[in-house]
Amino acid sequence: MTTATDTRLTPAQRAAAAKIACGIAQPGGVAVLCGPQGVGKTTVLANLIADPRLHPLSIESLDMEAWEAAVAGGRRDFPDIVIADEAHLASEGGIARLLAATRGRRPAASLVLAGEGRLLTLVSRDSRIEQAIRLRASLRPCTLPESRDLLAAVSVDAAVAWSMSDAAVLAIHEIAAGIPAAMRRLAELAAVLAAAKPDRDVTADDIEVIHRRLAPLAA
């Protein structure tokens, strides 16, 4: 099974979405999506949920804490596909209990575990979980060419036509460390500047100014 192509996803995000879809193609499949904050895990999960080829199936996405509470409360009416976001925050044994609960459904529910690096540590501690996983997908920060493609897409989606210099693209990539969410935020603010000054390209200096103004707000 492959997911529907979404041009807003980076190549790495599309590859991850395809892997996850394959991992849960059969009832009881377990797939893991791992990566640092901001690389697009939530975007990949949203793409998965919106995939029309999965629409005959019931899907529910909650954070791990909510699923743990549901299992503790004796929930049995699990959907065909259970998506547990923020799974790196699971309590000790929490993933194993969720897996057992989804496997208790007939037919067994498929399970997607998404989270940051600690998720892999939690999974590795229990051989039963390790053996249940069919596919793993990892997301990483963008390379410079990937950042160029992402920023080009952001500029096309903007309400006004605008452009930025190669140096500005490099500045966004370096400041955001290739993290898609951070790059989009900088690019969207750059688009506002471009709308105010349509007679010139957005420069690296402009990006630095935007970043300096943005940093105190994020602190």
N, C-alpha and C positions, 0 to 999 in steps of 0.2 A: 504494500500500500504506500502511495506517496501522497503528500499533502498538496493542496492547490497552491499554485505559485502566487506569492504576494510580492509585488515589485518593491514594497517598502522594506522588506527584509533584506539584510545583507546576505551574501552567499553563505557565510558560516551559519547564520540563523536559519536559512532555508534548508541547509544540510542537516542541521540539528532537528528541525521539524520533521523532515523525512525519516530520520532515524527513529525518532520517538513514535511516529505513526507505525513504522514497521514493527517496533517492539511491542505494541499493544494490538496488533492486527488480529490476534487470536485471543479468545477469552482467557483470563488469568495471566496475560503477559505483563511483565514489569519492566519499565524503562526508567532510566535516571538521566536527568538534565542538570548539569553542574556548571558553574561559572561565577566569577566575582560580580559584585553589585554593579548594575548599569550596563551589562553586556547584552541584555535583551532576552533574559529568560521569560519574563512576563509576556513579552511580545511574541515569543515562540509559542507559549501556551495559549495565548489569545488566538493565534493563527490556527492552532490545532483545534480549538473549540469551534472556530468558525468554518472549518473545512466541511464543505457540503457532503463529502463522501462519508463523514462520520455522523451526519444528522439522523440516520435511522437509529443510532445508538443514544442512550441517555448518558450525559456527561455532567459531572459536578466538580467544580474547582473551589477548594477552600484551603486556608493555610493549615499547616500541620497541627497547630494547637487546637483548631476547631475539629479536625478529624479525630484527634486523640480524645477530645471531650465526647464526641459522638460514639466512639468505640467504648469508652468507659461507661457511657449511659446505656449501653446495650443495643445500639442501633443495628438493624439487620437489613434495612431496605436500601442497600447500596446501588448506585447506578451502574451501567455497563462499564463506564470508565471513571475511575476516581483519580483526580489530580490533586496532589498534596504539594502546595507551594511552601516556601520557607521550611523545607524538610530538614535543613541543617540545624533547626532549633528544636528538633524532636527530643523528648525526654529519653532517658535510658530505657531501651526496650520498646519505645513508642512505635518505631517503624515495624518491628516484628509483630506487635499486636495489631497494627493496621493491616499488615499483609495477611495475617491469619484471618482477620475479619472479612477481608475481601475474597479470600480463598474459600470462605465458608458459604458464600453466595452460590446459587446454581442458576445459570452457569457462573463460574468464577468471574469476578470483576477484574478488569485490567487496572493496573496501578502505574501512575506516573509520579515519580519523586523528583522535585525540583528544588535546588538550593545551592548554597555556596560550599566552599571547600570542606567544611566539617562534615557534610553529608557523606562524602566518600569514606571518611574515617568511621562514621557510624555504620555504614554498610559493611565495611571490611571486618567489623567486630563480630558479625553473625554470619556463619557459613550458610545458613538457611536463606538469608536474604541474598547473599552473593550468588547462590545457585539459582535463585528465582529470576534474577535479572537477565533479560534477553538482549537488551541493547543499552549502551551508554552513549550519551552525547555531551560534549563539552563545548562551551562557548568561551572565547578569548577576546581580548581587545583587538581592534582592527589594525591591519597593516596600513601603511601610508596609501598604497593604491586603493585599498578597500575604503579608507577614509575619504579619498577623493570622490569615489563613486557615491558614497553616502551623502556627502555634502552637495554633490551635483543634484541628487534627487531632492534634497531639502530646498535648494534654490528653485527647482522646477515647480515644487509644490507651493512656493510662496505666493502671496496675493499679488505681488508686483514682480516684474522681471528685474533681476539683479545679477551681479557677478562679483566674484572676489578674486584677488590675485593669487598666484600659486603660493606666494609667501604667506598669505592669510590662511590658506588651506593648511599649510605646514604648521602655522602657529596654533590653529584649532586642534590639529592632531596631537601636537606636543603638549599643549596645555591640558587637554582632556585625556592624555595618555591612551588614546585610541578607544576610549570607552564610548560606545554609540550614544547613550543617553546624554552624556555630558557634551558631546560634539553637537548633537541636535539642538541642545539648549543654547549653546554659543551661536550656532548658525541662525537660529530663529531670532535671536537678538540682533545679529548682524543684518538680517533682513529688514528689521525695523529701521536700523540706521540707513540702509540702502534706500528705503522708501523716503526717508527724510532728505537724503542727498543723492538723488538719482543721476547726477551729472558725473559721478566718479565711482570707481571700483572700491570695494571694501579692502582695506590694506591690513597688513600684519599689525601695524601700530593701532589700528582701530580695534582689532581683536584683543590686544593687550589691555587697552582702556576698558573694553567691555568686561574682561576678566577681572580687572582690579576693582571695578564697581560691583561685580557680581559676588566676588569672594566674601566680603563682609556680610552679605545677605545670607550666604550659605553657612556661615560660621555659627 
